[in-house]
Amino acid sequence: MIAPEEGAFEFRGPVVGPLTRDEFIAAVVGFDVYAAFPDLAGNMHDFRACPITPGRVWVTTQIAGTNTGDSMLGSATGTRVVTPPQAVSVVFDERGKIVRFNIGYPMDRTVGTTGGLGGIFGLLYGIGKGLPFPEAQPWTMSKRYRLFNIVGGVLRKLRK
């Protein structure tokens, strides 16, 4: 089994965490997502036991909802939001208790209405209220990576 420490709960997202159980609950309650998206649906499918890690279950989810409720996120926009399909995993210990919860890893950034973002970052971006830091914005190629691609292209041409 994978456990941060015996009996402990750990939450992780692509750029969030690790969070303890209490930190995770506080974060979820703090965003009040269901007030903002009363029809929010996880659309979970393709449940599968991990063939490599005992106790881990993988799930695919594609969150969808309409921002029809006023909340701490602001006034309702009426915008329908659909995230890309996301990989989620849950790890259980020998007693059947969840010890690790990983969410929000987009599988195909070209799908949905959130600029390729998953989780709460995707929902916020989808209604025009994205958070003001790079991790909460759609992926853009860095200058270094762009330069790496240019150099690679030049080297390919020189080899021909």
VEXDREN-2710 file (C-alpha; in Angstrom, 1 decimal):
% VEXDREN-2710
k/r/px/py/pz
1/MET/0.0/0.0/0.0
2/ILE/1.0/3.6/-0.5
3/ALA/0.5/5.8/2.5
4/PRO/2.2/9.0/3.5
5/GLU/2.4/7.7/7.0
6/GLU/0.4/4.9/8.7
7/GLY/-3.3/5.8/8.7
8/ALA/-2.8/9.4/7.4
9/PHE/-4.9/10.9/4.5
10/GLU/-3.2/12.8/1.7
11/PHE/-4.8/14.8/-1.1
12/ARG/-2.9/15.9/-4.2
13/GLY/-3.7/17.7/-7.4
14/PRO/-1.3/18.7/-10.3
15/VAL/-0.1/21.8/-8.4
16/VAL/-2.0/21.5/-5.0
17/GLY/-0.9/19.5/-2.0
18/PRO/-0.1/17.5/-0.2
19/LEU/-3.0/18.4/2.0
20/THR/-4.1/16.6/5.1
21/ARG/-7.7/15.5/5.6
22/ASP/-8.6/18.7/7.5
23/GLU/-6.8/21.0/5.0
24/PHE/-8.6/19.2/2.1
25/ILE/-12.1/19.6/3.7
26/ALA/-11.4/23.3/4.5
27/ALA/-10.3/23.9/0.9
28/VAL/-13.4/22.2/-0.6
29/VAL/-15.8/23.9/1.7
30/GLY/-14.0/27.3/1.2
31/PHE/-14.7/27.3/-2.6
32/ASP/-18.4/26.5/-2.2
33/VAL/-18.5/25.0/-5.7
34/TYR/-22.0/23.5/-5.4
35/ALA/-23.4/26.9/-4.6
36/ALA/-21.8/28.3/-7.8
37/PHE/-22.6/25.1/-9.9
38/PRO/-25.8/23.5/-8.5
39/ASP/-25.9/21.0/-11.3
40/LEU/-22.2/20.0/-11.0
41/ALA/-21.7/16.4/-12.1
42/GLY/-18.4/14.4/-11.9
43/ASN/-19.4/12.0/-14.7
44/MET/-17.1/9.3/-13.4
45/HIS/-16.5/6.3/-15.5
46/ASP/-13.9/3.6/-16.4
47/PHE/-13.2/2.5/-12.9
48/ARG/-10.2/0.1/-12.8
49/ALA/-8.0/-1.5/-10.3
50/CYS/-4.3/-0.6/-10.7
51/PRO/-2.4/-3.6/-12.0
52/ILE/0.8/-2.2/-10.4
53/THR/-0.2/-0.7/-7.0
54/PRO/-2.4/-2.9/-4.8
55/GLY/-5.2/-0.9/-3.2
56/ARG/-5.2/1.8/-5.9
57/VAL/-8.3/2.5/-8.1
58/TRP/-8.1/4.7/-11.2
59/VAL/-11.1/6.6/-12.4
60/THR/-11.8/8.9/-15.4
61/THR/-14.0/11.9/-14.8
62/GLN/-15.2/14.8/-16.9
63/ILE/-16.8/17.5/-14.7
64/ALA/-19.6/19.5/-16.1
65/GLY/-21.9/22.2/-14.6
66/THR/-23.5/25.5/-15.2
67/ASN/-22.6/28.5/-13.1
68/THR/-26.2/29.5/-12.1
69/GLY/-25.6/30.2/-8.4
70/ASP/-24.2/33.2/-6.7
71/SER/-21.4/32.3/-4.2
72/MET/-18.2/33.4/-2.7
73/LEU/-16.8/33.0/-6.3
74/GLY/-19.1/35.9/-7.3
75/SER/-22.3/36.4/-9.2
76/ALA/-23.6/33.7/-11.5
77/THR/-22.5/33.9/-15.1
78/GLY/-24.9/31.3/-16.6
79/THR/-21.9/29.7/-18.3
80/ARG/-21.8/26.0/-18.9
81/VAL/-18.4/24.5/-18.1
82/VAL/-17.0/21.2/-19.1
83/THR/-13.5/20.1/-18.1
84/PRO/-11.2/17.8/-20.1
85/PRO/-11.3/14.2/-19.1
86/GLN/-9.2/13.8/-16.0
87/ALA/-7.4/11.0/-14.3
88/VAL/-8.2/10.4/-10.7
89/SER/-6.8/7.8/-8.3
90/VAL/-7.8/6.7/-4.9
91/VAL/-5.6/4.5/-2.7
92/PHE/-7.1/2.4/0.1
93/ASP/-5.3/0.9/3.0
94/GLU/-5.9/-2.7/4.4
95/ARG/-8.9/-1.5/6.4
96/GLY/-10.5/0.1/3.3
97/LYS/-9.9/3.7/4.3
98/ILE/-8.7/6.2/1.8
99/VAL/-5.1/7.2/2.4
100/ARG/-4.4/9.1/-0.8
101/PHE/-6.7/11.0/-3.2
102/ASN/-5.2/12.4/-6.5
103/ILE/-7.4/14.5/-8.8
104/GLY/-7.4/16.9/-11.6
105/TYR/-4.8/15.6/-14.1
106/PRO/-6.2/16.4/-17.6
107/MET/-5.9/13.6/-20.1
108/ASP/-6.6/15.7/-23.2
109/ARG/-6.3/19.5/-23.0
110/THR/-8.1/20.0/-26.3
111/VAL/-11.4/18.8/-24.8
112/GLY/-13.9/20.9/-22.8
113/THR/-14.4/24.6/-22.2
114/THR/-11.7/25.3/-19.5
115/GLY/-8.6/25.9/-21.6
116/GLY/-7.4/22.4/-20.8
117/LEU/-7.4/23.0/-17.0
118/GLY/-8.9/20.5/-14.6
119/GLY/-10.3/20.7/-11.1
120/ILE/-11.3/24.0/-9.5
121/PHE/-8.8/25.9/-11.7
122/GLY/-10.7/24.7/-14.8
123/LEU/-14.1/25.6/-13.3
124/LEU/-12.9/29.1/-12.4
125/TYR/-11.2/29.7/-15.7
126/GLY/-14.3/28.5/-17.6
127/ILE/-16.5/31.2/-16.0
128/GLY/-13.9/33.9/-16.6
129/LYS/-12.6/34.0/-13.0
130/GLY/-9.3/32.2/-13.3
131/LEU/-6.8/32.7/-10.5
132/PRO/-3.9/35.1/-11.3
133/PHE/-1.0/32.7/-11.4
134/PRO/0.4/30.5/-14.2
135/GLU/-0.7/27.2/-12.8
136/ALA/-4.3/28.3/-12.9
137/GLN/-4.1/29.4/-16.5
138/PRO/-4.1/27.3/-19.7
139/TRP/-0.8/25.8/-20.6
140/THR/1.5/28.0/-22.7
141/MET/4.9/27.0/-24.0
142/SER/7.7/28.6/-22.0
143/LYS/10.5/30.6/-23.7
144/ARG/13.0/27.9/-22.9
145/TYR/10.8/25.1/-24.3
146/ARG/10.2/27.1/-27.4
147/LEU/13.9/27.6/-27.8
148/PHE/14.5/23.9/-27.3
149/ASN/12.0/23.1/-30.1
150/ILE/13.7/25.6/-32.4
151/VAL/17.1/24.1/-31.8
152/GLY/15.7/20.6/-32.3
153/GLY/14.2/21.7/-35.6
154/VAL/17.4/23.2/-36.8
155/LEU/19.4/20.0/-35.8
156/ARG/16.9/17.8/-37.7
157/LYS/17.3/20.0/-40.8
158/LEU/21.1/19.8/-40.6
159/ARG/21.0/16.0/-40.4
160/LYS/19.1/15.7/-43.7
END
